[in-house]
Amino acid sequence: MRRIHNYRLADQQTWDVIIIGGGATGLGTALDAASRGLKTLLVEQSDFAKGTSSRSTKLVHGGVRYLAQGDIGLVKSALRERGLLEQNASHLVNKEEFIIPCYDWFSVVKYLTGLTMYDWLAGKYSFGKSKYLSKKETLQLMPGIKEKGLKGAIRYFDGKFDDARLAINIAQTATEQGATLINYMRVINLIKDGEQVVGIEAEDALTLERFRLKGKVVINATGVFVDEILKMNNPAAKKMVRPSQGVHIVLDKSFLNTNSALMIPKTADGRVLFAVPWHDHLLVGTTDTPLNEHSLEPRALKEETEFILATAASYFTRKPTENDILSVFSGLRPLAAPTDSNGSSTKEISRDHKLIVSAKGLITITGGKWTTYRKMAEETIDLAIKHSGLPFQPCVTKDLKIHGCAKSEGENYMNIYGTDSVLIKELCKLQPGLNKKLHPNFPYTEAEVVWAIRNEMAETVEDVLSRRLRVLFIDAAAAIEMSEKVAYLLATELGADKTWEENQVKIFNTLASGYVYHQKKKQEEPFLVS
């Protein structure tokens, strides 16, 4: 298989920083390092944000749930980062109104008190003031909510974003700052000098070319895969993380018929569930299921989707069924592994991030969440500089704008491109044939596919339809229908033959079938489509 995007690795014999992992944490760390003037290389085994970082609940938040657990410091820090993220990526991060429906008066008092503290902790970074809404006001804002027994609701404000799009824009920003980022480059071993890690051995997953890459410090930011890198250094290393699965389903937006998001503060198993308007659809989730294994394509368990449907049905006027699911997807959170190997409750496993020196020359960062990616990156590079003796430069990302940053004007799906939207429109003028829509139910055009190929490091049909345009996560059947056109555009840009093009369609459609719920439930092992 050939590459669309070429790279040059022979120019630099030794990097200051080599980062393994192209999710939120790795990309943020690459941006932090490069913006301090460090020679920075990031390698990712698949596409950027292929794993957990494209599969979140799309919230930029302080964590109301953590406030209830008394973790004030974590919430306050996250709320500050939420505010910085809105300033630095204003084209992707938006204020969102959240409604907590209350069916007893005790809940009204409890949630209003807690969220008033939440607002206070945000300080100058507040997104808006929480308040009580009457039953009438609640039904006007969210006509799809269950009316029986409703006492009113608490309204509060948090952030909403497009996770994979932000990841791509951070990658672009890091590149602009001088970093080298390569997707589809998997690490197959660590290079050691005695007990010290001095680099990595990597293989291009597309061309199968191999490289020996030296670095003054190697950073393991691989999420649920951290233990695999740690075992390359020490085969006897104890497990550091345990994956916890979060599942989301996507429904038609008519189920709530609102621009506000719904927060269900306590589900049957004591967790929080959200229903968030996203890309003109309704995203509902998530679950929290401890697993013993991890993969790049985790699959929802039947009981998880049933739990989401049942919980939504108890709050929606119109009850969603399996046939209403347009897409179902799963993400794995890298939670700190419990010391007791029999531990099963994710409530006992730390949600905060963990940063450690795993060996001389090797630093591991794991845990945390999207909202705090910048702060995690800052702490990681501070430690890397101290550990490896690199010249100290202060972090500058607090005020560094992310590629595309622009205030959104009006309701337009092109706002997610920020300043790049003008360039995409110019591409349409230069090549009017690219102005054709990919699918009658979606606004996306062929020009956006070409833009993703030329400017956003997309290499495959999956890259385009999953993480550049997000269609796979919104309507899997529609994504399958778009795959042939996207493969044709990729092949045209690459100069690839018909066999390559057809193979891309086949690979994508096999993958996408795992997101189509009604296909999976007919099979004996319904949620294990490979």
LINGI-V186208 format. One record per residue. SS is DSSP state (H for helix, E for strand, C for the rest). PSI is psi in whole degrees, 0 to 359 (none if undefined). OMEGA is omega in degrees with one decimal (NA if undefined). Layout:
# LINGI-V186208
SS:PSI:OMEGA / SS:PSI:OMEGA
This chain:
# LINGI-V186208
C:142:-178.7 / C:165:178.4 / C:146:171.7 / C:319:-175.4 / C:117:178.9 / C:157:178.4 / C:162:179.6 / C:118:-178.6 / C:349:-174.6 / C:345:-174.8 / C:327:-175.0 / C:118:-177.5 / C:319:-178.3 / E:128:177.0 / E:151:172.5 / E:314:-175.4 / E:129:170.4 / E:125:-178.5 / E:129:176.1 / E:119:178.6 / C:122:-176.4 / C:37:171.4 / C:195:-176.9 / H:313:-175.7 / H:313:-179.6 / H:315:179.9 / H:317:177.8 / H:322:179.3 / H:321:176.9 / H:318:178.9 / H:316:179.9 / H:313:-178.0 / H:312:-177.3 / H:322:-178.5 / H:348:173.0 / C:3:177.6 / C:13:179.2 / C:143:176.9 / C:111:-165.3 / E:133:174.1 / E:133:172.9 / E:133:174.6 / E:141:-179.0 / C:132:-174.3 / C:335:178.6 / C:227:175.0 / C:159:177.0 / C:133:179.1 / C:24:178.5 / C:323:-175.6 / C:229:-173.4 / H:325:-171.7 / H:350:174.0 / H:6:-169.5 / C:28:-178.5 / C:180:176.2 / C:8:175.5 / C:31:-179.4 / E:135:167.6 / E:105:-166.2 / C:161:177.3 / C:335:179.3 / C:81:178.2 / H:323:-178.8 / H:321:-179.5 / H:331:175.6 / H:318:179.1 / H:334:179.1 / C:0:176.0 / C:11:-178.9 / C:71:-173.4 / H:318:-177.7 / H:316:179.6 / H:318:-179.1 / H:315:-178.4 / H:316:178.5 / H:318:-179.0 / H:323:179.1 / H:323:175.8 / H:315:179.2 / H:325:175.5 / H:315:179.6 / H:319:178.5 / H:322:-179.0 / H:321:177.2 / H:323:179.2 / H:320:-171.9 / H:345:178.2 / C:55:-172.8 / C:344:177.9 / C:343:-176.0 / C:336:-177.4 / C:121:-177.3 / E:149:173.1 / E:138:-179.5 / E:136:176.2 / E:125:179.2 / E:138:-179.9 / E:126:172.8 / E:104:179.3 / E:139:-178.1 / E:130:-178.7 / C:11:169.6 / C:156:-173.4 / H:334:177.0 / H:320:179.0 / H:320:178.3 / H:310:-178.1 / H:315:-177.0 / H:310:-175.3 / H:326:177.6 / H:321:178.0 / H:312:-178.9 / H:319:-177.0 / H:336:172.0 / H:321:175.0 / H:321:177.9 / H:314:178.2 / H:317:-177.4 / H:320:179.6 / H:331:179.8 / H:334:178.7 / H:230:-177.4 / H:348:179.0 / H:16:-179.6 / C:141:177.7 / C:353:-178.3 / C:162:-174.4 / C:135:177.5 / C:149:178.8 / E:162:175.9 / E:138:175.1 / E:138:177.0 / C:169:177.9 / H:317:-179.4 / H:315:179.3 / H:321:-179.5 / H:314:-178.8 / H:331:176.0 / H:320:-179.2 / H:325:-174.1 / C:77:-174.8 / C:345:-179.8 / C:1:-176.7 / E:151:179.5 / C:129:-174.5 / C:326:-173.8 / C:123:177.6 / C:359:-176.4 / C:128:177.9 / C:344:-175.2 / E:202:-178.7 / E:163:170.7 / E:129:177.4 / E:133:172.4 / E:172:-176.1 / E:139:174.9 / E:191:-177.6 / E:152:176.3 / E:147:-178.2 / C:175:172.5 / C:107:-171.4 / H:309:-177.3 / H:324:177.7 / H:320:177.1 / H:320:177.7 / H:315:179.6 / H:318:179.9 / H:325:175.2 / H:320:177.0 / H:317:178.4 / H:319:-179.8 / H:317:178.5 / H:319:177.7 / H:317:177.6 / H:332:178.3 / C:359:175.0 / C:359:179.5 / C:155:171.5 / E:121:-179.6 / E:132:-177.7 / E:119:172.5 / C:167:-176.6 / C:43:176.5 / E:105:-173.6 / E:141:177.8 / E:127:-178.7 / E:346:176.9 / E:162:172.5 / E:145:174.8 / E:129:-177.2 / E:147:171.9 / E:96:-170.9 / C:238:179.1 / C:355:-175.5 / E:135:174.2 / E:125:-175.8 / E:9:178.2 / E:192:-178.6 / E:153:166.3 / E:129:-175.7 / E:153:178.5 / E:131:175.0 / E:117:-175.9 / C:342:-179.0 / C:319:-176.4 / C:347:-178.1 / C:12:174.8 / C:143:-178.2 / E:151:-176.4 / E:147:167.9 / E:116:-171.3 / E:120:-177.5 / E:143:178.4 / E:148:178.5 / E:333:173.8 / E:139:178.2 / E:132:-178.9 / E:122:-179.9 / E:103:-178.7 / C:51:-169.5 / C:15:174.8 / H:234:-178.0 / H:353:-179.7 / H:9:-175.1 / H:324:-176.3 / H:331:178.7 / H:321:177.3 / H:319:179.5 / H:325:179.4 / H:337:173.5 / H:326:178.2 / H:319:-178.3 / C:103:-177.4 / C:339:-178.2 / C:7:-176.6 / C:138:177.6 / C:152:179.9 / C:134:-178.9 / C:329:-177.5 / E:159:171.1 / E:129:-178.5 / E:143:171.0 / E:129:-173.8 / E:134:173.3 / E:124:-177.2 / E:143:174.2 / E:148:169.8 / E:155:178.1 / E:132:-178.3 / E:170:171.4 / E:143:-176.2 / H:343:-177.3 / H:345:-178.4 / H:330:174.4 / C:337:175.6 / C:55:-176.2 / C:161:172.5 / C:354:178.9 / C:154:176.7 / E:149:178.2 / E:133:171.8 / E:123:174.9 / E:106:-167.1 / C:339:-179.7 / C:112:179.9 / C:183:-177.6 / C:330:179.9 / C:17:173.6 / C:16:-179.5 / C:184:-178.9 / C:139:176.5 / E:140:178.8 / E:148:168.4 / E:110:-168.1 / E:124:172.8 / E:127:-174.5 / E:122:-179.3 / C:47:175.1 / C:23:175.4 / E:185:-179.7 / E:117:179.4 / E:126:-176.9 / E:126:178.0 / E:174:21.1 / C:178:175.4 / C:180:-179.2 / C:85:-171.6 / E:113:178.2 / E:135:177.8 / C:162:176.6 / C:353:-179.1 / C:162:177.6 / C:159:178.6 / C:168:177.1 / C:338:179.4 / C:73:178.0 / C:152:-177.8 / C:141:179.4 / C:142:171.9 / C:148:-177.5 / H:320:-179.0 / H:334:178.7 / H:313:178.8 / H:324:177.4 / H:322:177.5 / H:315:179.9 / H:314:179.6 / H:316:-178.2 / H:319:180.0 / H:317:178.1 / H:320:-178.0 / H:330:-178.8 / C:352:178.8 / C:337:-179.1 / E:146:172.7 / C:315:178.2 / C:120:-172.8 / C:121:179.3 / C:146:177.7 / C:176:178.2 / H:324:-177.8 / H:346:-179.2 / H:350:-177.1 / C:119:-179.6 / C:329:176.9 / E:146:174.8 / E:131:-179.6 / E:158:-175.4 / E:146:174.2 / E:153:-179.1 / E:122:176.7 / E:134:177.0 / E:92:179.6 / E:148:179.0 / E:129:-176.5 / C:138:177.3 / C:149:179.7 / C:330:175.7 / C:116:-176.2 / C:344:178.9 / C:357:-177.7 / C:136:-176.9 / C:340:-175.3 / C:124:178.5 / H:345:177.4 / H:338:-179.0 / H:355:-175.0 / C:134:-173.7 / C:137:175.1 / C:341:-177.8 / C:166:-179.1 / C:161:179.8 / E:130:-177.6 / E:119:-176.8 / E:155:169.2 / E:108:-175.4 / E:333:177.8 / E:168:176.9 / C:121:-178.5 / C:359:-177.8 / E:120:178.7 / E:137:-179.9 / E:131:175.4 / E:129:178.9 / E:166:-179.1 / C:200:-179.8 / C:196:-179.6 / C:169:-176.2 / H:315:-173.9 / H:325:-174.5 / H:18:-175.4 / H:321:-176.3 / H:315:-179.6 / H:320:176.6 / H:318:179.3 / H:318:178.5 / H:313:179.4 / H:323:-178.7 / H:314:-179.0 / H:326:173.4 / H:314:179.8 / H:320:-179.5 / H:318:179.0 / H:314:-179.5 / H:319:-175.6 / H:321:-171.9 / H:357:178.9 / C:20:176.2 / C:153:179.9 / C:133:-176.8 / C:133:169.4 / C:140:-178.3 / C:153:177.0 / C:139:-178.8 / C:4:-172.2 / H:345:179.5 / H:325:-177.4 / H:14:-177.2 / C:121:-179.6 / C:139:177.0 / C:145:179.8 / C:128:178.5 / C:351:-173.8 / C:123:178.3 / C:145:176.5 / C:131:-179.5 / C:139:178.2 / C:113:178.6 / C:179:179.1 / C:106:-178.9 / C:126:-176.7 / H:338:179.7 / H:350:178.9 / H:333:-178.4 / H:341:178.1 / H:348:-179.7 / C:229:-177.7 / C:341:178.8 / H:342:-177.2 / H:325:178.6 / H:320:-178.3 / H:326:177.1 / H:321:176.4 / H:323:177.1 / H:324:176.8 / H:321:177.4 / H:324:178.4 / H:320:-179.8 / H:323:179.6 / C:81:-174.9 / H:335:179.9 / H:340:-179.5 / H:359:-177.7 / H:0:-178.9 / C:142:178.3 / E:148:178.7 / C:334:-174.8 / C:141:-177.5 / C:336:-177.4 / C:358:-177.0 / C:150:-177.1 / C:350:-171.9 / C:142:-176.8 / E:167:176.7 / H:329:179.6 / H:325:-179.5 / H:327:176.5 / H:312:179.1 / H:320:177.8 / H:315:-179.2 / H:322:179.7 / H:314:-174.2 / H:330:-169.4 / H:350:-175.5 / C:21:171.2 / C:26:176.8 / C:134:-178.7 / C:339:-173.0 / C:169:175.2 / H:320:178.7 / H:317:178.4 / H:315:-176.6 / H:307:-171.5 / H:343:179.6 / H:311:-170.3 / H:346:175.3 / H:315:180.0 / C:344:174.3 / C:10:-174.5 / H:321:-179.2 / H:325:-178.3 / H:349:-176.6 / H:313:-178.0 / C:95:-172.7 / H:321:-179.9 / H:320:177.9 / H:323:178.5 / H:319:177.9 / H:320:179.1 / H:334:179.8 / H:347:-167.2 / H:322:-178.0 / H:318:179.3 / H:318:180.0 / H:319:178.4 / H:321:178.2 / H:315:-179.7 / H:320:176.3 / H:313:-178.6 / H:322:179.1 / H:315:180.0 / H:324:-177.1 / H:335:-173.1 / C:31:-177.5 / C:161:-177.4 / C:177:-176.6 / H:327:179.6 / H:315:177.6 / H:316:-178.5 / H:312:-179.1 / H:325:178.9 / H:323:176.8 / H:317:178.8 / H:315:-178.9 / H:314:180.0 / H:314:-177.9 / H:315:-176.6 / H:328:173.7 / H:315:177.9 / H:312:-174.5 / H:333:179.4 / H:335:177.7 / H:350:178.2 / H:351:-179.1 / C:109:-168.9 / H:313:-172.6 / H:336:174.5 / H:319:-173.9 / H:324:-173.4 / C:347:179.4 / C:351:-174.8 / C:158:-178.2 / C:319:174.5 / C:78:-163.3 / C:336:-173.2 / C:27:-178.4 / C:35:177.7 / C:130:-177.5 / C:none:NA
